[in-house]
Amino acid sequence: MAAVPAAENRELTLTFAGSGDAFGSGGRYQACIHLQPGHGLASVLLDCGATSLSALKHLRLNPGEVGAVFVSHLHGDHFGGLPFLILDGQFSGRTSPLTIAGPPGITGRLTDTMECLFPGSSRTPRRFDIRAIEIKPGATTTVAGIGVTAWEVNHPSGAPALALRLDIDGKTIAYTGDTAWTDTLLECSAGADLLIAEAYYRDKNIPYHLRQSDLHTHREQLTAKRIVLTHMSADMLDHPDPTAFQAAHDGLTLSL
């Protein structure tokens, strides 16, 4: 699947490079959502799971053109692809800077992860700068020209897990990350053009994760214009319900 050239794209294009859970249910890649603004602006990732580099290259989405990565929480299936993204840039001759924004603690965790996977890699000179930014829950800030607001949610990961709301290229995208239901998701997604919501199971109560039934229960309160489900287990994938919510799949592309 060929990516839309940035110079020809006049809308915000969103591609689920990875829509799977931590365990590759359904053969899917881990969490990695590629956002391409119009007008030739740099692309952005929402989460970067361990399989993200392969997922991006499979879809011919150039990882070297990613200008910023927004990380919801510090679990490997949402964060673990960053060392590979950085090293790929290093060996492919990247020169443009890369901004990585995520929960408090992401700076140290990134260094530790790089040293664990590729000893010495965090200290290797590069031809591009890496800027790590820690986003505080409850704060609104601008990162790489994108407005971002974060809420702390219910998903232990060694650092606060975040639901994120991005204002990018005139559109608003809300993202639950992984979390049990919390009413902060209503505020995060209020009036958004798109809510990307975890739906790990249909109705089984798995601690710290959203269920499709949670979204059904709160459907009238969720005021986002569109809702797409992601991070689905085999329980969800084996029992599709086309009358419920739209479900993502690897390679799904939306224009906003």
N, C-alpha and C positions, 0 to 999 in steps of 0.2 A: 504494500500500500504506500503510495507516494504522498509525501507531505505537500501541503499547499505552499508554494513559494511565498515568502514574506512580502515581496514587492507587489504580488498580485492579490494579497488578502486584504479585504476592506472590512472584515468583521473579526470579532474575537472568535477564534477557532479553538475548541477544546477537544482533546483526544485522550481517551483512556488508554494509555500505553500499558498500564497494568491495573487490573480491576479485582485481583484475587486477594485471598487471605494469606496468612503466614505460611500455610502448608501446601500451597499450589493446588487447591481444590479446583477440579475441572481443568487442570493443566494450565491455569492462568498465571500470569506474572503478578508479582506483588505490587502494592500501591504505588502508582506513578501516574499523575495526571498532567498532561502537557497543555499549556495555554500559549497560544500564539496570537498576540494582539495584532491589529491592523497597522498599516503605515510603516511596515518594516521594523517595528520595535522588537527588542530581544524577547525570545520566548522565556517562559517561566514554568517551573515544575511545582506542583502540589505533592509533596512527599516524594521520597526517592528510596524505595525498598531495595533490598539486596539484588534483585533481578532487573533493576531499572535500565542499566546500560544495554543489556541484551534486548529489552523490550523496545527501547527507543530505536536501536539500530534495526530491529526487525521491521519496524514501521517506517524506516528511512527518515526519522526525525533526528536531525543533527544534534548530538549532545554538545558539540562545541559552540552552538548558538544559544545555549541556555544561559541567560544572564543572571537568574536568581532562582533559588530553591527555597520554598517555604515548607518547613517540617512541622507536622502536627504533634508528634511525640517521638521519644527516643527508643523505640523498639526496632529491631532489625528489619522487619518487613515494611517499615516506613522511613527508615533512616540509614539502613546498612548499605545502600548503594552509593553513598557519597564518596567513600574512598576510591571506588572504581571510576566514578565520574571525574574526580580530580586527576587521577593517574592517566585516564584516557586523554584528558586535556593536555597533560604534560607531555605525553608521547606523541600526540598528534600535532603539536606545535601551536597550541592555543596561545593567544596573546590578550584576549579580552578578559576583563575581570569577572569574577564569579562571586555573587553574594549569596550567603547561606543564612537564613533567618529561621529561628525556632525557639523552643522553650529555654528558660534559664538553665544553664548547664550544658548547652549544646557545644560550646567552644571546647571545653575540656573533654567531652565525650567524643567529639570528632577526632581530636588528637589521639586519644587513647585507642580508638577504633582503628585509625590508620596505622598506629604502631603495632597493634595486635595482628593485623592482617598483613602488613608490609613493613617490617621494622625499618626505621630510618626514613620512611616516606613523608612523615609530617615535617621533617627538617630539610628536605631536598629543595634546592633553589628551583624556582619556576619562572617562566616568562610571563605569567599572569598572576595578578593579585587575587587572594581569597579574603573576602571580608565576612566575618562571622558576626551576626547580630542576634542578641538575645531579646526576645519579645516577652514583655511582662504581661501576665494575665490582667485583663481589665484596662489595658492601654490601647490607644490608637496611635499609629505612627506611619511614617512613609518609608518604604524600603524599595530601593531601585525604581523610584517613581511611582510605586503602587501603594495605595492606602491599605493598611492592614489593621484589623482589630482582632484581639484575641480574648477568649474566655477560657478559664480553667474548667476542665470536665473530669469525669469520673473514670479514670483508666490509669492505674499505677504503672509508671515506667521509669522510676528513678529520678524523675523530674516532672514538673507539672505538664500534664497532657492538655493540649489546646484544641478548641474549635476555632476555626479561622474564618474571617470575612474579608475578602479581597475586593477592593474597588479598582478595576483595571480596564482601561480603554473604554470608559463610559458604562461598564457593566459591573454588577455586583454578584460575586460568587461566594456562597457560604459552604463550609465544609465541616462536617462533624468530627473528622478523624475517627478514632475508636473511643467509645464511651458508653456506659450505661445511660439510660434516659436521664436527662436533667433539663429543667425548664429554661436554662440558659440557652438551649438550642433554639427556643422560640425567638429570643432576642437576636441571636446570631443570624438567623435566617429570615427575619422579618422583611418582607417586600423584596427579597433578593431575586435576581433574574434566574438564578439556579441554586438549588440546594443539593449538594452531593452528600448523601447520607449512608453511613454504614448500615447494613442489614445482615448481620452475621448469621442469625437463625430466624426461623419463622416465628416461633413462640416459646421455644425452650429458654429458660432463664439461665444464660451463661454470664457469670459475673463480669462486670465492666464492659459489656458489649451491648449494642443496640439490636433489637429484634424488629422484624417487619411489623409485628403486632403493636409495638410501641408507636411506630409511625402511624398505623391505622388509628390507634386510640387518640392520638393528638392531631389527626389529619385536619380537622376544622380550625385548629389553632395555628397551623403552619401556613404562613401567608406567602411563601416563596412562589414565584410564578411557575416554576417547574421543579420537580424532584426526581432525581436519578439515584438508584441504589447501587452500592458497590461493596467490596470486602465481604463477599458472600461465601458461606461454607457450602459443603455438599448438600446439607439439608435444604438450603435455598435453591441451589442449582438443580437439584433432582426433582423439585416440585415447583416449577415456574407458574406464576399467576399473572397472566397478561392483563387481567382486569384491575390489578392492584396499582403498582408503581412501575415506571419504566426501569428496567434493569440494565446496568452497564455490561459490556463485554470488552475484552481486549480489542482495541482498534476502533471502538465506537467513537465517532466524531460528531460533534455538535457545533453549530454556528449560532452565535448569540448576537 
